[in-house]
Every structure is written in C-alpha cells, then in structure tokens.
Amino acid sequence: MPHPVCYFEIPVNDMGRAVAFYEAVFALKLERTEIDGNEMALFPEAVGTNAITGALARGASYVPSRQGTRIYFRTDSIDTTLERAVAAGGIVMYPKTSIGDLGWVAEFEDSEGNVIALHSPA
C-alpha cells in the first residue's frame, strides 16, 4: 500500500497575498483554479515520485490558524527558506534546530496566520 498521505490544503483569507507569499518563499509557481466553489492555488505536482502535493484553499470551511496541523516542507536550505519567508512578510516561530541524524527543522508563520514547518536532511 502506498503512503497514506497524498494531498494537503492550507487555509487562506486572501488568495492573492498567499500566492505571492508562497511563490516567493519556495521559488515556484502556483496554478490558480476553482474547485467546488472554493478558490484554490495548486502546488506543482512531482510526477513519478512518492511526493505529495497540495493547495492553498479559500472558502467557507477554510480558516487559517496557528493551532492547526503542521505541514512540513522539505528544503535544501532552511536558512534561505526562512530568509525568504521573512522577506515576504512571514515571522519565524521556531528557529532552525537540529534533530540529530534526521537533519534540521524550523517553523514560520505565513501571510495568513498558519504555522508552516520546514525540514532539511542532515
């Protein structure tokens, strides 16, 4: 059976602001669309890998929060990604911290008030 996690959605209040933030932080392009009456911006899908994908989502049931599930984005450089997040208006919530042989982690608050986690291998 494949890994059970396959997709995520990050709640946003202002799609334009959130798209600009995530495109700046992760140096990628999101695809804006509407699904079932909800405004979405899809992260690129890594075809042929075990990677999951997801979207920014704006609609009645999507409420940004610091208290929600933590989503970890893999990055080659936590330092660079945190710098981009702060430059785009984010706030470092948990600084780069070693987790031993597993690498490094950090967290930042995005433009919408969600806390997003980062992981970089050792």
C-alpha positions as CSV (number, residue, x, y, z in Angstrom):
1,M,0.0,0.0,0.0
2,P,1.4,3.5,-0.9
3,H,2.0,6.1,1.8
4,P,-1.4,7.2,3.1
5,V,-0.7,11.0,2.9
6,C,-1.4,12.2,-0.6
7,Y,-2.6,15.8,-0.5
8,F,-2.9,18.8,1.8
9,E,-4.8,22.2,1.8
10,I,-3.6,25.3,3.6
11,P,-6.4,27.7,4.5
12,V,-6.1,31.3,3.4
13,N,-8.1,34.5,3.7
14,D,-6.5,36.5,0.9
15,M,-5.6,34.3,-2.1
16,G,-3.5,36.9,-3.9
17,R,-1.5,37.7,-0.9
18,A,-1.0,34.0,0.0
19,V,0.0,33.0,-3.6
20,A,2.6,35.8,-3.7
21,F,3.9,34.7,-0.3
22,Y,4.3,31.0,-1.2
23,E,5.7,31.7,-4.6
24,A,8.3,34.0,-3.1
25,V,9.2,31.6,-0.2
26,F,9.6,28.4,-2.2
27,A,10.6,29.9,-5.6
28,L,7.8,28.1,-7.5
29,K,4.6,28.9,-9.5
30,L,1.2,28.0,-8.2
31,E,-1.7,27.3,-10.5
32,R,-4.9,29.2,-9.5
33,T,-8.3,27.4,-10.1
34,E,-11.7,27.0,-8.6
35,I,-12.8,23.6,-7.2
36,D,-16.4,23.0,-5.9
37,G,-16.9,26.7,-5.3
38,N,-13.6,27.2,-3.5
39,E,-10.7,29.3,-4.7
40,M,-7.6,27.2,-4.9
41,A,-3.9,27.6,-5.8
42,L,-2.3,24.3,-6.6
43,F,1.4,23.5,-5.7
44,P,3.3,21.8,-8.6
45,E,3.0,18.0,-8.6
46,A,6.1,15.9,-8.7
47,V,5.1,13.3,-11.2
48,G,6.7,9.9,-10.8
49,T,7.8,10.4,-7.2
50,N,6.3,9.5,-3.8
51,A,6.0,13.2,-3.0
52,I,2.6,14.6,-2.0
53,T,1.1,17.8,-3.3
54,G,-1.5,20.3,-2.1
55,A,-3.0,23.7,-2.5
56,L,-3.8,27.0,-0.9
57,A,-7.6,27.0,-0.3
58,R,-10.1,29.8,0.3
59,G,-13.7,29.1,1.1
60,A,-16.3,28.9,3.9
61,S,-14.7,25.9,5.6
62,Y,-11.1,27.1,5.4
63,V,-10.0,29.0,8.5
64,P,-6.2,29.9,8.9
65,S,-4.9,29.2,12.3
66,R,-1.7,28.7,14.3
67,Q,-3.3,25.8,16.1
68,G,-3.9,23.5,13.1
69,T,-1.9,20.6,11.7
70,R,1.8,21.3,10.9
71,I,2.7,20.7,7.3
72,Y,6.5,20.1,6.7
73,F,8.0,21.3,3.5
74,R,11.4,19.8,2.6
75,T,14.0,22.3,1.7
76,D,17.7,22.1,0.8
77,S,18.4,25.2,2.9
78,I,16.3,26.1,5.9
79,D,18.3,29.3,6.3
80,T,17.5,30.5,2.8
81,T,13.8,29.5,3.1
82,L,13.4,31.3,6.4
83,E,15.1,34.4,4.9
84,R,12.6,34.3,2.0
85,A,9.7,33.8,4.4
86,V,10.7,36.8,6.5
87,A,11.3,39.0,3.4
88,A,7.8,38.1,2.2
89,G,6.2,39.1,5.5
90,G,6.4,35.9,7.5
91,I,7.5,35.5,11.1
92,V,10.0,32.9,12.4
93,M,8.1,30.9,15.0
94,Y,10.7,28.2,15.8
95,P,14.3,28.8,14.7
96,K,16.4,26.3,12.8
97,T,17.0,23.5,15.3
98,S,19.0,20.3,14.9
99,I,17.1,17.0,15.2
100,G,20.4,15.0,15.2
101,D,20.9,12.5,12.4
102,L,17.5,13.3,11.0
103,G,18.6,16.9,10.0
104,W,17.1,20.3,10.8
105,V,13.7,21.8,11.4
106,A,12.2,25.3,11.7
107,E,8.7,26.9,11.6
108,F,7.4,30.2,10.3
109,E,4.0,31.9,10.3
110,D,2.8,32.5,6.8
111,S,0.9,35.6,5.4
112,E,-2.4,34.2,6.6
113,G,-1.6,33.2,10.2
114,N,-0.8,29.5,9.6
115,V,2.4,27.9,11.0
116,I,4.4,26.1,8.4
117,A,7.3,23.7,9.3
118,L,10.5,23.1,7.3
119,H,12.7,20.1,7.2
120,S,16.2,19.8,5.8
121,P,18.1,16.5,5.8
122,A,21.3,16.2,7.8
